[in-house]
Amino acid sequence: MGSGTSTQHHFAFQNAEKAFKAAALIQRWYRRYMARLEMRRHCTWSIFQSIEYAGQQDQVKLHNFFSYLVDHVTPSSHNERDFLTRMLTEQRSPQDSEMENCSDYESIEVPDSYTGPRLSFPLLPEHATALVEAFRWKQRLHARYVLNLLHEARKHLVQLPNINRVSTCYSEEITVCGDLHGQLDDLIFIFYKNGLPSPERAYVFNGDFVDRGKDSVEILMVLFAFMLVYPKEFHLNRGNHEDHMVNLRYGFTKEVMHKYKIHGKKILKLLQDVFCWLPLATLVDEKVLILHGGVSDRTDLELLAKLDRHKVVSTMRYKTRKENKKQAEEKGKADQTGSAERPSPWFLPQSRSLPSSPHRPSTHKAPRAGRSSSVPCGVPPDPKELSRRVRHSVDLELERCRQQAGFPAIREREEPSASESEVDSDACEEQPEPTPEEWRQVVDILWSDPMAQEGCRANTVRGGGCYFGPNVTERLLQKYNLQLLIRSHECKPEGYEFCHGRKVLTIFSASNYYEVGSNRGAYVKLGPDLTPHIMQFQANKATHTLTMRQRISRVEESALRALREKLFAHSSDILVEFKKHDKDETGLITLSDWAAAVESVLHLGLPWRMLRPQLVSSLTDNKLAYKSWLENLAKEKLSQQNIQSSLLEILYRNRSNLETIFRIIDSDNSGSISLDEFRHTWKLFSSHMNTDITDDCICDLARSIDFNKDGHIDINEFLEAFRLVEQSCSGGDVSDCPQVTDSSNSGCSSPGAH
């Protein structure tokens, strides 16, 4: 009896021991499995972010290149001066622009067949709710209502301070949302889970409403509608993507022109002005500062509260076009003789031969009453000068009407005398413009990112703003008696991230930003105690049916596909680097040399040796046959069209830059380059390269690119012309090719070439 009991206990002990060992083995295996998944997820995240930031560097370099051209070219006529003003700077309307915009949308008729949402002002809560429901069912708001809503939003934004102050005393809680980037599903999901805006439920949306996603217009309409319905409970901050120059590259300009082909130009022009009036930050209970990017060691909230924010048209370009005295004299002589001596090319419309109004080049307006300004507004011109300007504007308007009526154009009047020119120049200089310090302040709060190290240094990864450390955060919080900084601007895997001892909180509300399953979205709720409560979500239902391994594999595949495109786009440069490591010309290199060569070309800072199994499949004696590896990359990208591998590589490398250049040249946002715009742009390049080209040659070049002979160059014709030029260069003697400087050597670097 006792012997049987001891035997049972012995077997039970052995079974328990085996169970513990099995549990330990399973636990060890699971930890290793999760560690490998986490490593894969981290590598995938690094790929996406490195490629994204490389694109932002290209954006900055491309605009710096065009800015250099614009700033160092003396226009030969009013026409060219007007084009250069429109190319990279906001073209302000006269002071009666509000009446002008009002007549614009009032003159647009809404057909009876229109079944989309209709708006009437002042807006009511049910109007905003109906707008959300209509957009959920993929209905489109008519252009008349878009312009009307933007006009009303602008009137409201103009009255707001640079830093909004919000109190939890009037609302049960305040919800702060981060980047949305045109992803309407995320906005609708937030409203569904958290509730629609109301007097008891305040919202702060922290910038970057547009670009990348396909529903940026709809997001803006919903946000502006709720802002007008609940002006005290619904607040918007400006992000770095609320910028017409950034929109040229990342899709918003294209989206507007695609959805509103007839009135898209009016919408974009009004949007540019609306973006300038968005507040820069929000302060909750004087304790929590909410801004889009971050801060720097020179961030001055008092200066930010005083400056005229509408003067900062774009954070991509500070310097407005200025001319020295010599340039002004040369320009005056050219204008006096230009119209009489130069034959007008066949593609120049007559309406553009008139000089613009003297008020139009001014990109700024005097500050409105009730807003403080850190820069003097300037002394108003004397009555004689004002009378002369008004008379000149009237003459220009009469001349425009004469031409529209079919009467012959009158020769341009002579330029004013030197004394009058000086008066004009002085008056222009007195127009308020952002000082370099004001511009830097705005750039820092819209573009900066936190870092773990102490100090503050330039943000070379993005190409703008700075990296700020914990000491910079602590100094700012102590100086202004704050307890928390909430910012957005960076995509985070979990949708949020604390840093700097939980003094800085990053909130990102666009889920599945890089790929379905790549990241969660999040928003934060602040109650009277100002304790942040994080809410995470996934707007895409498909992610809930996938396991963690399936999600990571799906995202990893997308990231590797993007990385292979990047490698293929720089195949030629990578081959040159490989040959440097293969001094014996064996066609083989070591894996360490492979990783070093790839990084030296792409500069992405990726763990290449860790990524090697996904990128390199076959080895010979632990060495890579690099030519066959590059050939395999080319095979993956060759399309069904008969395009040479080298040409396709060039198109992949320059695709984003070419599309951005196209939209810069298309200064009126018409969706195509007019032959007038083509002529002025070519004059700009020829002046930079010190080459003389006649109008007839430019005309012939434009005709050759305009394949369908409709008088305009669309994006497909633009890319096709680029492909044909590269094909002729690669197929024939180099000496027969046009001597055009490669983008990688001209300050306009191609993606990854830095």
MOVENCOR-V163811 format. One record per residue. N is the residue number from 1. PSI is psi in radians with two decimals (999 if undefined). Layout:
n:N psi:PSI
n:N psi:PSI
//
This chain:
n:1 psi:-0.91
n:2 psi:-0.63
n:3 psi:-0.70
n:4 psi:-0.64
n:5 psi:-0.74
n:6 psi:-0.64
n:7 psi:-0.73
n:8 psi:-0.74
n:9 psi:-0.66
n:10 psi:-0.80
n:11 psi:-0.67
n:12 psi:-0.70
n:13 psi:-0.75
n:14 psi:-0.74
n:15 psi:-0.72
n:16 psi:-0.69
n:17 psi:-0.75
n:18 psi:-0.68
n:19 psi:-0.74
n:20 psi:-0.75
n:21 psi:-0.72
n:22 psi:-0.72
n:23 psi:-0.71
n:24 psi:-0.73
n:25 psi:-0.79
n:26 psi:-0.74
n:27 psi:-0.74
n:28 psi:-0.76
n:29 psi:-0.73
n:30 psi:-0.71
n:31 psi:-0.73
n:32 psi:-0.72
n:33 psi:-0.82
n:34 psi:-0.60
n:35 psi:-0.71
n:36 psi:-0.71
n:37 psi:-0.73
n:38 psi:-0.67
n:39 psi:-0.75
n:40 psi:-0.73
n:41 psi:-0.70
n:42 psi:-0.75
n:43 psi:-0.73
n:44 psi:-0.76
n:45 psi:-0.71
n:46 psi:-0.68
n:47 psi:-0.89
n:48 psi:-0.84
n:49 psi:-0.69
n:50 psi:-0.74
n:51 psi:-0.68
n:52 psi:-0.82
n:53 psi:-0.55
n:54 psi:-0.67
n:55 psi:-0.64
n:56 psi:-0.63
n:57 psi:-0.72
n:58 psi:-0.67
n:59 psi:-0.82
n:60 psi:-0.79
n:61 psi:-0.70
n:62 psi:-0.78
n:63 psi:-0.56
n:64 psi:-0.67
n:65 psi:-0.86
n:66 psi:-0.63
n:67 psi:-0.69
n:68 psi:-0.77
n:69 psi:-0.82
n:70 psi:-0.70
n:71 psi:-0.31
n:72 psi:0.32
n:73 psi:2.33
n:74 psi:1.96
n:75 psi:2.51
n:76 psi:-0.08
n:77 psi:2.93
n:78 psi:-0.60
n:79 psi:-0.83
n:80 psi:-0.66
n:81 psi:-0.73
n:82 psi:-0.69
n:83 psi:-0.77
n:84 psi:-0.61
n:85 psi:-0.68
n:86 psi:-0.37
n:87 psi:-0.87
n:88 psi:0.12
n:89 psi:2.69
n:90 psi:2.29
n:91 psi:1.82
n:92 psi:2.56
n:93 psi:2.91
n:94 psi:3.06
n:95 psi:-0.32
n:96 psi:0.50
n:97 psi:-0.55
n:98 psi:-0.76
n:99 psi:-0.61
n:100 psi:-0.81
n:101 psi:-0.64
n:102 psi:-0.81
n:103 psi:-0.48
n:104 psi:-0.94
n:105 psi:-0.47
n:106 psi:-0.44
n:107 psi:-0.15
n:108 psi:2.17
n:109 psi:2.46
n:110 psi:2.03
n:111 psi:2.72
n:112 psi:-0.41
n:113 psi:-0.15
n:114 psi:2.18
n:115 psi:0.09
n:116 psi:-3.03
n:117 psi:2.59
n:118 psi:2.47
n:119 psi:2.53
n:120 psi:2.55
n:121 psi:2.51
n:122 psi:2.55
n:123 psi:2.57
n:124 psi:2.83
n:125 psi:-0.65
n:126 psi:-0.46
n:127 psi:-0.82
n:128 psi:-0.71
n:129 psi:-0.72
n:130 psi:-0.57
n:131 psi:-0.75
n:132 psi:-0.78
n:133 psi:-0.70
n:134 psi:-0.74
n:135 psi:-0.53
n:136 psi:-0.53
n:137 psi:0.36
n:138 psi:0.46
n:139 psi:2.71
n:140 psi:2.38
n:141 psi:2.34
n:142 psi:2.61
n:143 psi:-0.59
n:144 psi:-0.79
n:145 psi:-0.57
n:146 psi:-0.86
n:147 psi:-0.70
n:148 psi:-0.78
n:149 psi:-0.72
n:150 psi:-0.67
n:151 psi:-0.79
n:152 psi:-0.66
n:153 psi:-0.70
n:154 psi:-0.76
n:155 psi:-0.64
n:156 psi:-0.77
n:157 psi:-0.60
n:158 psi:-0.53
n:159 psi:-0.16
n:160 psi:2.65
n:161 psi:2.96
n:162 psi:-0.62
n:163 psi:1.89
n:164 psi:2.51
n:165 psi:2.18
n:166 psi:2.51
n:167 psi:2.46
n:168 psi:-0.08
n:169 psi:-0.52
n:170 psi:-0.21
n:171 psi:2.63
n:172 psi:-0.63
n:173 psi:2.78
n:174 psi:2.20
n:175 psi:2.22
n:176 psi:2.19
n:177 psi:2.56
n:178 psi:-2.66
n:179 psi:2.42
n:180 psi:-0.59
n:181 psi:0.89
n:182 psi:0.24
n:183 psi:1.59
n:184 psi:-0.58
n:185 psi:-0.64
n:186 psi:-0.73
n:187 psi:-0.79
n:188 psi:-0.68
n:189 psi:-0.70
n:190 psi:-0.79
n:191 psi:-0.62
n:192 psi:-0.77
n:193 psi:-0.67
n:194 psi:-0.31
n:195 psi:2.63
n:196 psi:2.71
n:197 psi:2.53
n:198 psi:3.00
n:199 psi:-0.45
n:200 psi:-0.16
n:201 psi:1.60
n:202 psi:2.68
n:203 psi:2.57
n:204 psi:2.08
n:205 psi:2.16
n:206 psi:0.81
n:207 psi:3.05
n:208 psi:1.00
n:209 psi:-0.42
n:210 psi:3.09
n:211 psi:2.67
n:212 psi:-0.96
n:213 psi:2.99
n:214 psi:-0.05
n:215 psi:0.68
n:216 psi:-0.70
n:217 psi:-0.81
n:218 psi:-0.68
n:219 psi:-0.78
n:220 psi:-0.75
n:221 psi:-0.73
n:222 psi:-0.80
n:223 psi:-0.78
n:224 psi:-0.62
n:225 psi:-0.84
n:226 psi:-0.55
n:227 psi:-0.67
n:228 psi:-0.58
n:229 psi:-0.75
n:230 psi:1.27
n:231 psi:-0.40
n:232 psi:-0.25
n:233 psi:-0.14
n:234 psi:2.08
n:235 psi:2.53
n:236 psi:2.36
n:237 psi:2.67
n:238 psi:2.44
n:239 psi:3.06
n:240 psi:-0.26
n:241 psi:-0.08
n:242 psi:1.18
n:243 psi:2.11
n:244 psi:-0.44
n:245 psi:-0.69
n:246 psi:-0.64
n:247 psi:-0.43
n:248 psi:-0.60
n:249 psi:-0.64
n:250 psi:0.24
n:251 psi:-0.33
n:252 psi:-0.73
n:253 psi:-0.77
n:254 psi:-0.71
n:255 psi:-0.78
n:256 psi:-0.79
n:257 psi:-0.49
n:258 psi:-0.71
n:259 psi:-0.50
n:260 psi:1.32
n:261 psi:-0.60
n:262 psi:-0.82
n:263 psi:0.24
n:264 psi:-0.66
n:265 psi:-0.71
n:266 psi:-0.73
n:267 psi:-0.79
n:268 psi:-0.70
n:269 psi:-0.74
n:270 psi:-0.65
n:271 psi:-0.68
n:272 psi:-0.70
n:273 psi:-0.67
n:274 psi:-0.75
n:275 psi:-0.66
n:276 psi:-0.41
n:277 psi:-0.05
n:278 psi:2.37
n:279 psi:2.75
n:280 psi:-0.43
n:281 psi:2.92
n:282 psi:2.41
n:283 psi:2.11
n:284 psi:2.07
n:285 psi:0.51
n:286 psi:0.28
n:287 psi:-0.52
n:288 psi:2.07
n:289 psi:2.21
n:290 psi:2.06
n:291 psi:2.90
n:292 psi:-0.93
n:293 psi:-1.23
n:294 psi:-2.65
n:295 psi:3.06
n:296 psi:3.14
n:297 psi:-0.10
n:298 psi:0.20
n:299 psi:2.21
n:300 psi:1.81
n:301 psi:-0.51
n:302 psi:-0.73
n:303 psi:-0.71
n:304 psi:-0.58
n:305 psi:-0.40
n:306 psi:-0.58
n:307 psi:2.76
n:308 psi:1.78
n:309 psi:-0.47
n:310 psi:-0.22
n:311 psi:-0.45
n:312 psi:1.50
n:313 psi:-0.73
n:314 psi:2.42
n:315 psi:-0.09
n:316 psi:-0.36
n:317 psi:2.05
n:318 psi:-0.89
n:319 psi:2.08
n:320 psi:2.76
n:321 psi:2.08
n:322 psi:2.61
n:323 psi:2.43
n:324 psi:3.09
n:325 psi:-0.70
n:326 psi:-0.76
n:327 psi:-0.68
n:328 psi:-0.68
n:329 psi:-0.76
n:330 psi:-0.66
n:331 psi:-0.70
n:332 psi:-0.74
n:333 psi:-0.72
n:334 psi:-0.66
n:335 psi:-0.60
n:336 psi:-0.62
n:337 psi:-0.25
n:338 psi:-0.83
n:339 psi:-0.48
n:340 psi:-0.62
n:341 psi:-0.58
n:342 psi:2.19
n:343 psi:2.38
n:344 psi:2.21
n:345 psi:2.80
n:346 psi:-0.41
n:347 psi:0.11
n:348 psi:1.99
n:349 psi:2.52
n:350 psi:-0.58
n:351 psi:-0.37
n:352 psi:-0.03
n:353 psi:-0.17
n:354 psi:2.53
n:355 psi:2.63
n:356 psi:2.87
n:357 psi:2.51
n:358 psi:-0.28
n:359 psi:-0.32
n:360 psi:-0.71
n:361 psi:-0.37
n:362 psi:2.11
n:363 psi:0.17
n:364 psi:2.75
n:365 psi:2.76
n:366 psi:2.52
n:367 psi:2.51
n:368 psi:2.81
n:369 psi:2.51
n:370 psi:-0.11
n:371 psi:2.34
n:372 psi:2.66
n:373 psi:2.40
n:374 psi:-0.09
n:375 psi:2.30
n:376 psi:2.50
n:377 psi:-0.22
n:378 psi:2.68
n:379 psi:2.33
n:380 psi:2.61
n:381 psi:2.70
n:382 psi:2.87
n:383 psi:-0.65
n:384 psi:-0.77
n:385 psi:-0.75
n:386 psi:-0.71
n:387 psi:-0.71
n:388 psi:-0.71
n:389 psi:-0.80
n:390 psi:-0.74
n:391 psi:-0.70
n:392 psi:-0.72
n:393 psi:-0.71
n:394 psi:-0.74
n:395 psi:-0.73
n:396 psi:-0.73
n:397 psi:-0.70
n:398 psi:-0.70
n:399 psi:-0.70
n:400 psi:-0.74
n:401 psi:-0.65
n:402 psi:-0.75
n:403 psi:-0.68
n:404 psi:-0.54
n:405 psi:-0.12
n:406 psi:0.07
n:407 psi:2.66
n:408 psi:2.57
n:409 psi:2.50
n:410 psi:2.44
n:411 psi:2.45
n:412 psi:2.45
n:413 psi:2.77
n:414 psi:2.68
n:415 psi:2.65
n:416 psi:2.83
n:417 psi:3.00
n:418 psi:-0.70
n:419 psi:-0.69
n:420 psi:-0.65
n:421 psi:-0.68
n:422 psi:-0.67
n:423 psi:-0.76
n:424 psi:-0.77
n:425 psi:-0.76
n:426 psi:-0.71
n:427 psi:-0.68
n:428 psi:-0.69
n:429 psi:-0.49
n:430 psi:-0.24
n:431 psi:2.36
n:432 psi:2.29
n:433 psi:2.68
n:434 psi:2.36
n:435 psi:2.78
n:436 psi:-0.66
n:437 psi:-0.71
n:438 psi:-0.76
n:439 psi:-0.74
n:440 psi:-0.66
n:441 psi:-0.78
n:442 psi:-0.72
n:443 psi:-0.75
n:444 psi:-0.73
n:445 psi:-0.27
n:446 psi:-0.40
n:447 psi:-0.20
n:448 psi:2.77
n:449 psi:2.59
n:450 psi:2.70
n:451 psi:2.82
n:452 psi:-0.50
n:453 psi:2.75
n:454 psi:2.75
n:455 psi:-2.96
n:456 psi:2.20
n:457 psi:2.88
n:458 psi:2.46
n:459 psi:1.42
n:460 psi:-0.34
n:461 psi:-0.78
n:462 psi:-0.49
n:463 psi:0.05
n:464 psi:2.74
n:465 psi:-2.73
n:466 psi:2.96
n:467 psi:2.27
n:468 psi:2.42
n:469 psi:3.11
n:470 psi:-0.61
n:471 psi:-0.59
n:472 psi:-0.73
n:473 psi:-0.83
n:474 psi:-0.70
n:475 psi:-0.72
n:476 psi:-0.76
n:477 psi:-0.71
n:478 psi:-0.70
n:479 psi:-0.70
n:480 psi:0.23
n:481 psi:0.87
n:482 psi:2.84
n:483 psi:-0.25
n:484 psi:2.48
n:485 psi:2.11
n:486 psi:2.21
n:487 psi:3.03
n:488 psi:-2.20
n:489 psi:-0.41
n:490 psi:2.30
n:491 psi:2.31
n:492 psi:2.48
n:493 psi:-0.68
n:494 psi:0.06
n:495 psi:-0.20
n:496 psi:2.88
n:497 psi:2.29
n:498 psi:2.56
n:499 psi:3.09
n:500 psi:0.85
n:501 psi:0.65
n:502 psi:0.42
n:503 psi:-0.29
n:504 psi:2.24
n:505 psi:2.15
n:506 psi:2.23
n:507 psi:2.22
n:508 psi:2.09
n:509 psi:0.12
n:510 psi:1.75
n:511 psi:2.74
n:512 psi:0.76
n:513 psi:-0.84
n:514 psi:-0.67
n:515 psi:2.75
n:516 psi:2.10
n:517 psi:-0.01
n:518 psi:-0.59
n:519 psi:2.76
n:520 psi:2.79
n:521 psi:2.85
n:522 psi:2.73
n:523 psi:2.82
n:524 psi:2.43
n:525 psi:2.30
n:526 psi:2.15
n:527 psi:-2.99
n:528 psi:-0.47
n:529 psi:-0.08
n:530 psi:0.38
n:531 psi:2.16
n:532 psi:2.24
n:533 psi:1.98
n:534 psi:2.34
n:535 psi:2.14
n:536 psi:2.72
n:537 psi:2.85
n:538 psi:1.98
n:539 psi:-0.40
n:540 psi:2.12
n:541 psi:-0.45
n:542 psi:-0.51
n:543 psi:-0.44
n:544 psi:-0.33
n:545 psi:-0.09
n:546 psi:2.52
n:547 psi:2.94
n:548 psi:-0.72
n:549 psi:-0.70
n:550 psi:-0.70
n:551 psi:-0.81
n:552 psi:-0.70
n:553 psi:-0.69
n:554 psi:-0.79
n:555 psi:-0.69
n:556 psi:-0.71
n:557 psi:-0.73
n:558 psi:-0.73
n:559 psi:-0.75
n:560 psi:-0.60
n:561 psi:-0.74
n:562 psi:-0.65
n:563 psi:-0.68
n:564 psi:-0.64
n:565 psi:-0.70
n:566 psi:-0.76
n:567 psi:-0.76
n:568 psi:-0.65
n:569 psi:-0.33
n:570 psi:0.53
n:571 psi:-0.75
n:572 psi:-0.80
n:573 psi:-0.67
n:574 psi:-0.68
n:575 psi:-0.70
n:576 psi:-0.75
n:577 psi:-0.68
n:578 psi:-0.74
n:579 psi:-0.51
n:580 psi:-0.61
n:581 psi:-0.31
n:582 psi:1.25
n:583 psi:-0.47
n:584 psi:0.01
n:585 psi:0.77
n:586 psi:-0.26
n:587 psi:0.11
n:588 psi:2.49
n:589 psi:2.75
n:590 psi:2.84
n:591 psi:-0.61
n:592 psi:-0.69
n:593 psi:-0.65
n:594 psi:-0.83
n:595 psi:-0.73
n:596 psi:-0.71
n:597 psi:-0.76
n:598 psi:-0.75
n:599 psi:-0.63
n:600 psi:-0.40
n:601 psi:-0.81
n:602 psi:-0.52
n:603 psi:0.79
n:604 psi:-0.21
n:605 psi:0.60
n:606 psi:2.71
n:607 psi:1.41
n:608 psi:-0.67
n:609 psi:-0.59
n:610 psi:-0.55
n:611 psi:-0.14
n:612 psi:-0.75
n:613 psi:-0.54
n:614 psi:-0.35
n:615 psi:-0.49
n:616 psi:2.06
n:617 psi:-0.69
n:618 psi:2.41
n:619 psi:2.70
n:620 psi:1.89
n:621 psi:0.81
n:622 psi:0.41
n:623 psi:2.71
n:624 psi:2.26
n:625 psi:1.63
n:626 psi:-0.51
n:627 psi:-0.76
n:628 psi:-0.55
n:629 psi:-0.74
n:630 psi:-0.61
n:631 psi:-0.65
n:632 psi:-0.63
n:633 psi:-0.72
n:634 psi:-0.66
n:635 psi:-0.59
n:636 psi:-0.48
n:637 psi:-0.22
n:638 psi:2.22
n:639 psi:-3.10
n:640 psi:-0.37
n:641 psi:2.74
n:642 psi:1.29
n:643 psi:2.32
n:644 psi:2.64
n:645 psi:-0.72
n:646 psi:-0.64
n:647 psi:-0.73
n:648 psi:-0.64
n:649 psi:-0.77
n:650 psi:-0.70
n:651 psi:-0.74
n:652 psi:-0.71
n:653 psi:-0.68
n:654 psi:0.13
n:655 psi:-0.90
n:656 psi:-0.74
n:657 psi:-0.68
n:658 psi:-0.75
n:659 psi:-0.67
n:660 psi:-0.75
n:661 psi:-0.72
n:662 psi:-0.76
n:663 psi:-0.44
n:664 psi:-0.78
n:665 psi:-0.65
n:666 psi:1.24
n:667 psi:-0.35
n:668 psi:0.13
n:669 psi:0.70
n:670 psi:-0.18
n:671 psi:-0.07
n:672 psi:2.74
n:673 psi:2.05
n:674 psi:2.76
n:675 psi:-0.42
n:676 psi:-0.82
n:677 psi:-0.66
n:678 psi:-0.74
n:679 psi:-0.82
n:680 psi:-0.69
n:681 psi:-0.75
n:682 psi:-0.63
n:683 psi:-0.65
n:684 psi:-0.82
n:685 psi:-0.75
n:686 psi:-0.60
n:687 psi:-0.67
n:688 psi:-0.65
n:689 psi:0.09
n:690 psi:0.73
n:691 psi:2.48
n:692 psi:2.18
n:693 psi:2.38
n:694 psi:2.82
n:695 psi:-0.56
n:696 psi:-0.69
n:697 psi:-0.74
n:698 psi:-0.69
n:699 psi:-0.78
n:700 psi:-0.68
n:701 psi:-0.74
n:702 psi:-0.72
n:703 psi:-0.64
n:704 psi:-0.53
n:705 psi:-0.55
n:706 psi:1.43
n:707 psi:-0.67
n:708 psi:0.04
n:709 psi:0.71
n:710 psi:0.09
n:711 psi:0.05
n:712 psi:2.70
n:713 psi:1.98
n:714 psi:3.11
n:715 psi:-0.63
n:716 psi:-0.72
n:717 psi:-0.65
n:718 psi:-0.83
n:719 psi:-0.65
n:720 psi:-0.70
n:721 psi:-0.71
n:722 psi:-0.74
n:723 psi:-0.73
n:724 psi:-0.67
n:725 psi:-0.76
n:726 psi:-0.63
n:727 psi:-0.72
n:728 psi:-0.59
n:729 psi:-0.70
n:730 psi:-0.42
n:731 psi:-0.34
n:732 psi:-2.87
n:733 psi:2.48
n:734 psi:-0.56
n:735 psi:-0.34
n:736 psi:-0.15
n:737 psi:2.69
n:738 psi:2.42
n:739 psi:1.37
n:740 psi:2.29
n:741 psi:2.33
n:742 psi:2.52
n:743 psi:-0.52
n:744 psi:-0.24
n:745 psi:0.15
n:746 psi:0.24
n:747 psi:-0.21
n:748 psi:1.33
n:749 psi:2.56
n:750 psi:2.85
n:751 psi:2.22
n:752 psi:-0.22
n:753 psi:1.12
n:754 psi:999
//
